[in-house]
Amino acid sequence: MADGTQIGPVNVKGKVYNRSKEWLWVLFDKGGVVTAKYLAPGYKSPKDIDADALKAWKAGLTIDGHSQWWKLPSLITATVGDNFWGPGLRVSGSIPFVMSKTKESDWGDIQYDEYDENWGTKISPFDFG
């Protein structure tokens, strides 16, 4: 608002839940550096990260038919799961139809970080994201 009053949630970030059996890449800004990290199956992105995009880790594996980056606007939680009706994975957003397909070159120079088994938080059975 014009008077500086905050409306809505404060510090709500883009999040990724990986409910698939495959590894994902999650893209985020790390101090001005576009960074991609692995997200293991059964994990969600860390709560202090504002996820900007996601894609499948395995070459040739698609998410809803797209093999490159899905752009994830802030405030959106993206859930990736196995596709039981065809090849690849599927993605759904907490607000439908706001995620968009992008390509590698849209993001500039991406720093692909080394594997870190402690990155992310295990999804509990009661965590519906």
BALOBA-1460 file (C-alpha; in Angstrom, 3 decimals):
// residues 129
<rec num="1" residu="m" x="0.000" y="0.000" z="0.000"/>
<rec num="2" residu="a" x="1.017" y="3.613" z="-0.409"/>
<rec num="3" residu="d" x="1.494" y="4.013" z="3.352"/>
<rec num="4" residu="g" x="3.914" y="1.051" z="3.450"/>
<rec num="5" residu="t" x="1.477" y="-1.360" z="5.123"/>
<rec num="6" residu="q" x="2.188" y="-4.955" z="4.117"/>
<rec num="7" residu="i" x="-0.773" y="-6.860" z="2.710"/>
<rec num="8" residu="g" x="-0.526" y="-10.635" z="2.482"/>
<rec num="9" residu="p" x="2.194" y="-13.014" z="3.611"/>
<rec num="10" residu="v" x="5.644" y="-11.699" z="4.416"/>
<rec num="11" residu="n" x="8.721" y="-13.481" z="2.994"/>
<rec num="12" residu="v" x="6.714" y="-16.076" z="1.095"/>
<rec num="13" residu="k" x="9.056" y="-17.738" z="-1.370"/>
<rec num="14" residu="g" x="8.755" y="-20.025" z="-4.365"/>
<rec num="15" residu="k" x="9.032" y="-23.644" z="-3.197"/>
<rec num="16" residu="v" x="9.557" y="-27.001" z="-4.892"/>
<rec num="17" residu="y" x="8.262" y="-30.316" z="-3.552"/>
<rec num="18" residu="n" x="9.797" y="-33.371" z="-5.217"/>
<rec num="19" residu="r" x="7.274" y="-36.178" z="-4.799"/>
<rec num="20" residu="s" x="8.704" y="-38.091" z="-7.771"/>
<rec num="21" residu="k" x="11.236" y="-40.920" z="-7.874"/>
<rec num="22" residu="e" x="13.662" y="-38.765" z="-9.887"/>
<rec num="23" residu="w" x="16.211" y="-36.100" z="-8.980"/>
<rec num="24" residu="l" x="15.470" y="-32.482" z="-9.910"/>
<rec num="25" residu="w" x="17.440" y="-29.299" z="-10.444"/>
<rec num="26" residu="v" x="16.165" y="-26.241" z="-8.532"/>
<rec num="27" residu="l" x="17.294" y="-22.812" z="-9.732"/>
<rec num="28" residu="f" x="17.596" y="-19.786" z="-7.422"/>
<rec num="29" residu="d" x="19.518" y="-16.536" z="-6.998"/>
<rec num="30" residu="k" x="22.445" y="-16.903" z="-4.608"/>
<rec num="31" residu="g" x="23.780" y="-13.405" z="-3.962"/>
<rec num="32" residu="g" x="23.435" y="-12.365" z="-7.612"/>
<rec num="33" residu="v" x="24.645" y="-15.722" z="-8.983"/>
<rec num="34" residu="v" x="22.076" y="-17.909" z="-10.753"/>
<rec num="35" residu="t" x="22.579" y="-21.259" z="-9.018"/>
<rec num="36" residu="a" x="21.156" y="-24.746" z="-9.589"/>
<rec num="37" residu="k" x="21.175" y="-27.442" z="-6.898"/>
<rec num="38" residu="y" x="20.053" y="-31.077" z="-6.817"/>
<rec num="39" residu="l" x="16.793" y="-31.883" z="-5.038"/>
<rec num="40" residu="a" x="16.420" y="-35.517" z="-4.054"/>
<rec num="41" residu="p" x="13.198" y="-37.529" z="-4.408"/>
<rec num="42" residu="g" x="11.011" y="-37.060" z="-1.321"/>
<rec num="43" residu="y" x="12.536" y="-33.661" z="-0.460"/>
<rec num="44" residu="k" x="11.416" y="-30.037" z="-0.681"/>
<rec num="45" residu="s" x="13.544" y="-26.982" z="-1.304"/>
<rec num="46" residu="p" x="14.912" y="-25.260" z="1.834"/>
<rec num="47" residu="k" x="12.574" y="-22.691" z="3.372"/>
<rec num="48" residu="d" x="15.167" y="-19.905" z="3.095"/>
<rec num="49" residu="i" x="15.485" y="-20.377" z="-0.698"/>
<rec num="50" residu="d" x="13.253" y="-18.558" z="-3.181"/>
<rec num="51" residu="a" x="13.068" y="-21.130" z="-5.988"/>
<rec num="52" residu="d" x="12.891" y="-19.509" z="-9.433"/>
<rec num="53" residu="a" x="12.732" y="-22.581" z="-11.686"/>
<rec num="54" residu="l" x="12.976" y="-26.362" z="-11.821"/>
<rec num="55" residu="k" x="13.793" y="-29.117" z="-14.302"/>
<rec num="56" residu="a" x="14.535" y="-32.829" z="-14.336"/>
<rec num="57" residu="w" x="18.116" y="-33.764" z="-13.511"/>
<rec num="58" residu="k" x="18.326" y="-36.747" z="-15.865"/>
<rec num="59" residu="a" x="19.077" y="-35.861" z="-19.503"/>
<rec num="60" residu="g" x="16.109" y="-36.567" z="-21.772"/>
<rec num="61" residu="l" x="13.593" y="-36.767" z="-18.915"/>
<rec num="62" residu="t" x="10.744" y="-34.298" z="-19.350"/>
<rec num="63" residu="i" x="8.329" y="-32.628" z="-16.975"/>
<rec num="64" residu="d" x="4.946" y="-32.292" z="-18.670"/>
<rec num="65" residu="g" x="6.693" y="-32.750" z="-22.018"/>
<rec num="66" residu="h" x="9.246" y="-29.958" z="-21.412"/>
<rec num="67" residu="s" x="12.920" y="-30.875" z="-20.960"/>
<rec num="68" residu="q" x="14.199" y="-27.452" z="-19.892"/>
<rec num="69" residu="w" x="13.378" y="-25.012" z="-17.077"/>
<rec num="70" residu="w" x="9.880" y="-24.389" z="-15.697"/>
<rec num="71" residu="k" x="9.790" y="-20.798" z="-14.371"/>
<rec num="72" residu="l" x="8.270" y="-20.589" z="-10.925"/>
<rec num="73" residu="p" x="6.918" y="-17.165" z="-9.847"/>
<rec num="74" residu="s" x="7.352" y="-16.146" z="-6.199"/>
<rec num="75" residu="l" x="4.582" y="-17.290" z="-3.859"/>
<rec num="76" residu="i" x="4.107" y="-20.472" z="-5.895"/>
<rec num="77" residu="t" x="4.664" y="-23.990" z="-4.610"/>
<rec num="78" residu="a" x="5.432" y="-26.428" z="-7.416"/>
<rec num="79" residu="t" x="4.900" y="-30.123" z="-6.780"/>
<rec num="80" residu="v" x="6.624" y="-32.598" z="-9.092"/>
<rec num="81" residu="g" x="5.398" y="-36.178" z="-9.199"/>
<rec num="82" residu="d" x="5.659" y="-39.305" z="-11.301"/>
<rec num="83" residu="n" x="3.472" y="-39.395" z="-14.408"/>
<rec num="84" residu="f" x="1.326" y="-42.511" z="-14.273"/>
<rec num="85" residu="w" x="-0.275" y="-41.847" z="-17.687"/>
<rec num="86" residu="g" x="2.827" y="-41.479" z="-19.846"/>
<rec num="87" residu="p" x="6.557" y="-40.806" z="-19.989"/>
<rec num="88" residu="g" x="8.352" y="-38.245" z="-17.873"/>
<rec num="89" residu="l" x="7.184" y="-36.392" z="-14.792"/>
<rec num="90" residu="r" x="4.307" y="-34.018" z="-14.111"/>
<rec num="91" residu="v" x="4.215" y="-30.672" z="-12.300"/>
<rec num="92" residu="s" x="1.417" y="-28.762" z="-10.634"/>
<rec num="93" residu="g" x="1.508" y="-25.303" z="-9.114"/>
<rec num="94" residu="s" x="-0.324" y="-24.027" z="-6.058"/>
<rec num="95" residu="i" x="-1.904" y="-21.503" z="-8.428"/>
<rec num="96" residu="p" x="-2.632" y="-23.282" z="-11.744"/>
<rec num="97" residu="f" x="-1.308" y="-22.015" z="-15.085"/>
<rec num="98" residu="v" x="1.187" y="-19.437" z="-13.793"/>
<rec num="99" residu="m" x="4.333" y="-21.495" z="-14.356"/>
<rec num="100" residu="s" x="5.931" y="-21.031" z="-17.766"/>
<rec num="101" residu="k" x="8.347" y="-22.951" z="-19.968"/>
<rec num="102" residu="t" x="11.787" y="-21.378" z="-20.405"/>
<rec num="103" residu="k" x="15.085" y="-22.449" z="-21.903"/>
<rec num="104" residu="e" x="18.632" y="-22.542" z="-20.535"/>
<rec num="105" residu="s" x="19.667" y="-19.322" z="-22.296"/>
<rec num="106" residu="d" x="16.860" y="-17.360" z="-20.582"/>
<rec num="107" residu="w" x="18.738" y="-17.630" z="-17.277"/>
<rec num="108" residu="g" x="22.219" y="-16.491" z="-18.339"/>
<rec num="109" residu="d" x="25.249" y="-18.177" z="-16.828"/>
<rec num="110" residu="i" x="24.011" y="-20.887" z="-14.449"/>
<rec num="111" residu="q" x="26.344" y="-22.174" z="-11.731"/>
<rec num="112" residu="y" x="25.566" y="-25.884" z="-11.275"/>
<rec num="113" residu="d" x="26.519" y="-26.678" z="-7.676"/>
<rec num="114" residu="e" x="27.983" y="-29.930" z="-6.488"/>
<rec num="115" residu="y" x="25.768" y="-32.538" z="-4.873"/>
<rec num="116" residu="d" x="24.879" y="-31.803" z="-1.252"/>
<rec num="117" residu="e" x="22.926" y="-34.573" z="0.474"/>
<rec num="118" residu="n" x="21.816" y="-32.137" z="3.187"/>
<rec num="119" residu="w" x="20.216" y="-29.640" z="0.767"/>
<rec num="120" residu="g" x="16.467" y="-29.567" z="1.193"/>
<rec num="121" residu="t" x="14.122" y="-30.950" z="3.811"/>
<rec num="122" residu="k" x="12.571" y="-34.406" z="3.829"/>
<rec num="123" residu="i" x="8.842" y="-34.224" z="3.097"/>
<rec num="124" residu="s" x="6.796" y="-35.627" z="5.974"/>
<rec num="125" residu="p" x="3.627" y="-37.649" z="5.308"/>
<rec num="126" residu="f" x="1.624" y="-34.731" z="6.745"/>
<rec num="127" residu="d" x="3.319" y="-32.029" z="4.648"/>
<rec num="128" residu="f" x="0.926" y="-31.150" z="1.861"/>
<rec num="129" residu="g" x="2.850" y="-28.106" z="0.597"/>
